């Protein structure tokens, strides 16, 4: 038997050797071999040809005797008009001429009618072609290609060959009869002969058909069924590619086909049957071991194909052969695994066969190409050969329910991979994304590629053979269920992402040790864990290193996100401390980031570098111990280690940072338990946010002889308990090293510093202070820059230091106070050099610029003194409004006086009020100036914007005729302002909204038709205009009936409200129209509004006073609110007898009093002219009233 097999193999080799020589131009190889051929270039012979001029045609005779006939214009030759719809071709008339020219019979020769020089596609109506002669037996290349109106073709009885592209692109060609094309006499169909003929449903093939060329029927989208005769031996590349309606394809013979090219049936999406007549399963015929198969895509994307049996003699399955056959459920390779010759299954052969459930590979199979079964998402069972030796990358990628085992495996466990002993190399991505895989026996493996088990979510445990001394990149990446791993006792390296995102991983054990719960036992041979090696392994708790450990490399992200990591578990004795081996010199970026359970870590060796974010967000880390050998600490190295109480220390408790020059950005940011910081003398820079938000830190101590030159942006900001930055061990004064050159923006913002002293650098350089350097220090009382050489107090430097009381500036160097530099310093009371007066703001002579909002809401700026150099003032510093009760309750002392050096070229102060230099413009009248009356100086022409705003004590303003303009908000929020007297100034320009008050309308006194009157009409909700000519000179109280009231009246309590009318009279005795202000002396008894309505609260006596707005006239009346109730008792002038009427009886009583006949008890009603006397004048006035001549 063995001898027979050996002879068969030798015979096959001889046959293949002879065939291989013939394949130089072919794209197919024998079905039982794989050759790496590239198609050879076509060789063009320069054989002699003969041209013969015939009647209206040219014949070309080739060396082999074949004849090609071509005409210039076939329609003209046949005597047809261009509009003809039918072309009846008969070239028989040329036979005799050809016979004569060639000197003998032409029978048996191939005679081809080639495409006419004027292409048939140019005839717009050509619909039907009929071949009717007995001369032509072949249709030439491109004969009727792209004839867009051609509907039928009849080939006659003599045509046997169709050239390349003969009818390609004839998109509405139906066939010969209806939708069937009769090719029953054809033996050879050239390349693309019927390509994209989209209307032909079927073809009739005759018994003489032997070959079908490349793309011959590709794109025939309505072709449904094909039956090929036994005579067919060759089907070339893509012959039926894209026949999207093709459902069945049947061969008559099982053993005559000798060539099947590339992608012959690719994209035949509805193909369900591909078989041999008489068989009930899908397959194709094999003419023998020398049959040639295409190398790629034979049934690619045949989405309806459900089953297939690969022929026994076909020794390989081409690349992408069944790729995308999404309905393929059953595949048999050979009649039996022992009978198949299939040794090689090439790349992508069954890729994306998403319905394939199981497959049994034959005994002969030794090779699986790349992605051979990738994407077979329902593939549950794969039985492989015990001889399988090579499986290329991604062979089973994305097989999410895979089970795989050799034929000899009797257990055949579901969801498990068992490799045969011959499979020793696991190539990259072999089982990537096999998400249902729970177990894998890879014991034969001696070499492993990357990503082998990546995303195998269900894999529970695995033993990596001892031969594998390195775990490659991404090997077990995202194996979320993986719990237990056994590795080689000689393991040397764990590469990038090897176990990344293995969130359930509990144990990693060398092959020569026993597992310990939740413990990674690293073998002594392990040199390191590379980048992200165990990133996000959240379940394990302990790492053990043997005493002889060679471990040296802690890669980037190597243990980041290991939220369960606590410490070590040597010998099963768990501790909360990890002791890193002596070989570790560098802790790389993010190495332990986010390890939220890690409590303490000790480095036994001479660590030189802790890289960026190495321990960031280790929220339980309380202590880091290392030797004082470290020279570099990266940005954010300990950021958000919220339990860390001390900076890293040596085993003896000293600082481990004495060799560091820079504390980088955010190194200890948000270490909210850090109690203090030590800055060794070696440190020259503290980076941005280095200690930002260390909210428990109470002090920072820097060493004597410090070299610190820079404190970075926000370096200590939000350290809300920080009271001292100093070289001292105690006290509340913060000072800075003489080496310091820069305190950058927000460096100490939102801290609790109490007193700061800043000096001049030892080298004489100018010290730089950044914006907001000390802002929001709520406990800061004093800032002393007197010994420094700062040139500016920068923007927002002390903004919102609400309790800052004193700031001392250098005498000569400071030139600028930046925008908002002391904004919201509500209690800043003293600002100046150390020699200036306490309790005042004295701006140094050196200062030339005060920025916007520099003193915004500084409510204790009682007196401010400007030097001659202060030539540009932002007046908004004086614009603020405070309620009186707030001033009193918070002990504010708002500005009362503004003083300017007489030598100042731009400003003048007079009586504590600020003007421009020549006093033509009023700039600021201090808000707390006590004088209630403000008489504008004669020189003033303009009252500036907001110049008198929020003047609490201001009640009246008197203008001169020189005032030309009052700008916007000049008297805004002057809530006690009662009137502005324009005098005779009727032309002053009033900008919108000059004044308002919450205590009623402000009166504008002026002349008729003045700008004041116009303004009042526009802003009648805020002001009222009074013509000076109608100002009140006398006020008289009356009741609502117009009767004068006595100086004392009684009102019943139950009345509730009583209206007192105040009659106004000008100095000329005419009716006045002034603004009245009403008041009572006892508001607890009664109140009165500005309409004279008295509201009664209680019994008693209350004095009601009315006065005009400018206070030039007033009157009072006493109101008695009695307990008894009853009618209102009024005393009216003229009603002498008190009967409530003024008549002759009253005249009689007054006359009797004047004559001395009967004295009156109460003279009030009789003294009608108010001169304090009762005489004839009073009698005359009462008589005039009674007669109706002049009412009292």
Beta strands, then each sheet from edge to edge (+ up, - down):
strand 1: 28-30
strand 2: 50-54
strand 3: 57-61
strand 4: 67-70
strand 5: 86-89
strand 6: 111-113
strand 7: 128-131
strand 8: 138-139
strand 9: 152-154
strand 10: 161-162
strand 11: 180-183
strand 12: 188-189
strand 13: 202-205
strand 14: 211-212
strand 15: 225-228
strand 16: 234-235
strand 17: 248-251
strand 18: 259-260
strand 19: 273-276
strand 20: 292-294
strand 21: 307-310
strand 22: 316-317
strand 23: 330-333
strand 24: 344-345
strand 25: 358-360
strand 26: 367-368
strand 27: 381-384
strand 28: 390-391
strand 29: 404-406
strand 30: 416-418
strand 31: 425-426
strand 32: 439-441
strand 33: 447-448
strand 34: 461-463
strand 35: 470-471
strand 36: 484-487
strand 37: 493-494
strand 38: 507-510
strand 39: 519-522
strand 40: 528-529
strand 41: 542-545
strand 42: 553-554
strand 43: 577-580
strand 44: 586-587
strand 45: 600-603
strand 46: 609-610
strand 47: 623-625
strand 48: 632-633
strand 49: 662-663
strand 50: 676-679
strand 51: 685-686
strand 52: 699-702
strand 53: 710-711
strand 54: 724-726
strand 55: 733-734
strand 56: 742-743
strand 57: 755-757
strand 58: 768-769
strand 59: 782-784
strand 60: 792-793
strand 61: 806-808
strand 62: 816-817
strand 63: 830-832
strand 64: 841-842
strand 65: 849-850
strand 66: 863-866
strand 67: 897-900
strand 68: 907-910
strand 69: 913-916
strand 70: 921-924
strand 71: 933-935
strand 72: 942-943
strand 73: 956-958
strand 74: 965-966
strand 75: 979-981
strand 76: 989-990
strand 77: 1002-1006
strand 78: 1023-1027
strand 79: 1034-1038
strand 80: 1048-1052
strand 81: 1057-1059
strand 82: 1061-1065
strand 83: 1076-1080
strand 84: 1086-1088
strand 85: 1093-1096
strand 86: 1100-1108
strand 87: 1114-1122
sheet 1: 1+ 20- 18- 16- 14- 12- 10- 8- 6- 4- 3+ 2-
sheet 2: 5+ 7+ 9+
sheet 3: 11+ 13+
sheet 4: 15+ 17+ 19+
sheet 5: 21+ 23+ 25+ 27+ 29+
sheet 6: 22+ 24+ 26+ 28+
sheet 7: 30+ 32+ 34+ 36+ 38+
sheet 8: 31+ 33+
sheet 9: 35+ 37+ 40+ 42+ 44+ 46+ 48+
sheet 10: 39+ 41+
sheet 11: 43+ 45+ 47+
sheet 12: 49+ 51+ 53+ 56+ 58+
sheet 13: 50+ 52+ 54+
sheet 14: 55+ 57+ 59+ 61+ 63+
sheet 15: 60+ 62+ 65+
sheet 16: 64+ 66+ 67+
sheet 17: 68+ 69- 70+ 72+ 74+ 76+
sheet 18: 71+ 73+ 75+ 77+ 78+
sheet 19: 79+ 82-
sheet 20: 80+ 87+ 86- 83+
sheet 21: 81+ 85- 84+
end
